Amino acid sequence: MGHLPAQLQGLRLPVVGSPLFIISNPDLVIAQCKAGIVGSFPALNAREKDGDPILLEAWLKRITEELDAWNQANPDTPAAPFAVNQIVHRSNARLERDIEICHKWKVPIWITSLGARKEVNDAAHDCGGITLHDIINNRFAKKAIEKGADGLIAVAAGAGGHAGAQSPFALISEIREWFDGPVLLSGAIATGQNILAAQAIGADLAYIGSPFIATEEANAAQGYKQMIVDSGAEDIVYSSLFTGVHGNYLKPSVANAGMDPDNLEHSDPSKMDFGSEKPKSWKEIWGSGQGIGAVKSVLPAAELIARLSSEYDAAKARMAGIISA
């Protein structure tokens, strides 16, 4: 593993909280960063109606100012930097505008999804930021680095939302054959032991999403949070129906929408559209990864991060014992 950029050094836990569509908001991002992990949100979560002031600008102002104030008051435990996720897909009509706003606010970490574009990487670098591109296979990984991404997010089997189907062992091994820059691993990571395991197989950091749905700060319906708490790996279905790209979803939410989660039709990428609202019947289809068996209750984000941290320390001590034996 190579040298990490400054933005990914000095975290209290080697974790990036992944950007959760609709769910990630400034409350969650600020709580994650104050607790010492990178917090993130999709730019498209800052939705404004025509004529409203630009909400993305307001969110970036608030996050930047609150974290600056925290750092002045807590010089010994500074906040981690935050990240903004840009959906680079051609149906995202806001992309150009959102890039300009993120550049203006000097966003430190840019996460790009659904297509690698050189101009997004250039904008990030121009304001002193880094870009991490999420990929589901080695071919997309090489394309992302060729187009100027600084690091990769390997989205392996079992990840929430749009997810790959490859084993994390296979995916990380293939990437590490040629790339020694920052690699994050996503896919059913929900405990401190999982975080250490991600590092053991060659990732620098873990990329964790679904457990944060069941936090007090998350912008998710109470029923969604409770379903995360009540469900496990066998309650997840992998389907392309809802967006045109394969993703992992909670079976009970699919059943509640009147569909049979074990007999879903297929869709294709041409149906992907980030410019319009999804069909009403699909608003209650809830994404989740396979790691949620570890989620036992709805907690403040800081408490979840404290649990992960103590589990991580215990796992390190256990491994040190195994190695020395």
FITOR-280938 format. One record per residue (C-alpha): residue in one letter; x, y, z. Coordinates in steps of 0.5 Angstrom, whole numbers, plus 500, padded with zeros to 3 digits. Layout:
AXYZ
...
end
This chain:
M500500500
G503507498
H503514501
L496516503
P494524501
A494528507
Q486528507
L486521509
Q491521514
G490522522
L483519522
R481517529
L479510525
P481509518
V474509515
V470514510
G462514512
S459513505
P455518501
L447515502
F442518497
I437522501
I439520508
S446523508
N445530511
P449536514
D447533521
L450526520
V456529516
I458533522
A457528527
Q462523523
C467528522
K467530529
A468523531
G474522527
I472519521
V470522514
G463524513
S460525506
F454526502
P451526495
A451533492
L444531489
N441530497
A441538497
R435539493
E432545492
K426547488
D426552482
G427559485
D430557492
P437559494
I442554492
L442549498
L448545496
E452552498
A448553504
W450546506
L457547505
K458553508
R455550515
I459544515
T465548513
E464553519
E462548524
L468544523
D472550523
A469552530
W470545533
N477545531
Q479551534
A475549540
N478542540
P485542537
D487535540
T481532537
P480535530
A475533526
A476529520
P475532513
F469531509
A467529502
V462530497
N459525492
Q458527485
I454523480
V458523474
H452520470
R450524464
S443524467
N445529472
A443536469
R446539476
L453536475
E457542472
R453547477
D455543483
I462542481
E463550481
I460550488
C464545491
H470548487
K469555491
W468552498
K474548497
V471541498
P477537501
I475530498
W471529492
I467522491
T465520484
S460515482
L457512475
G463514470
A470517471
R470524468
K477528467
E474535468
V471533475
N478530477
D481537475
A476541478
A478537485
H485538484
D485545482
C482547489
G487543493
G482536493
I483529492
T478525488
L476517490
H472514484
D468508486
I468502482
I466494482
N471491477
N479492475
R477494468
F473500471
A479501476
K484502471
K480507467
A479511473
I486512475
E487514467
K483519468
G486522474
A483520480
D487519486
G484513489
L479508488
I473505492
A472498491
V465496492
A465489493
A459484494
G454485499
A455493499
G449497500
G446501494
H449500487
A454494489
G459490485
A458482485
Q466480486
S469478492
P473483496
F479478496
A479478488
L477485487
I483488492
S488483490
E487485482
I487492484
R494492488
E497488483
W498495479
F496500484
D499503490
G495509491
P489510496
V484504496
L478504500
L473497501
S466497501
G461491502
A458489509
I463492513
A459494520
T464492525
G471494528
Q474487526
N471488519
I475494518
L482491520
A480485516
A479490510
Q486493511
A489486512
I487484505
G490491502
A485496503
D487503506
L481505509
A474502510
Y468505507
I461504511
G454506509
S448502512
P450502519
F449509519
I442509516
A440507523
T443513527
E439519530
E442524525
A440520519
N435523514
A431516514
A424514516
Q423511523
G421505519
Y427504515
K432505521
Q428500525
M428495519
I436496519
V436494526
D431488525
S434485519
G440481517
A444478511
E439474509
D434480508
I438483502
V436482495
Y440484489
S437487483
S437492477
L430493477
F430500481
T435504478
G438500472
V444498475
H445492480
G444494488
N442491494
Y436492498
L432490504
K427485502
P421487507
S421494504
V420490497
A415486499
N411492503
A411495496
G407489493
M413486490
D416479491
P423480492
D425473490
N422474483
L424481481
E424483473
H431486471
S432493468
D438495464
P443502465
S439505460
K433506465
M438510470
D436517471
F438522476
G435528473
S428526475
E424523481
K423515482
P416512481
K412513487
S412506488
W419505489
K420511494
E419506500
I424501497
W430501501
G437500500
S442496505
G448492505
Q449485508
G453487514
I447490518
G446484522
A451487527
V446493528
K442492534
S439499535
V438506533
L444510536
P447517535
A453517530
A458518535
E456512539
L456507533
I463510531
A466509538
R463502538
L467501532
S473504535
S473499541
E472493536
Y478495532
D482496538
A480489540
A481486534
K488489533
A490486540
R488480538
M491479532
A498482535
G497476540
I496471534
I502474530
S507474536
A504466538
end
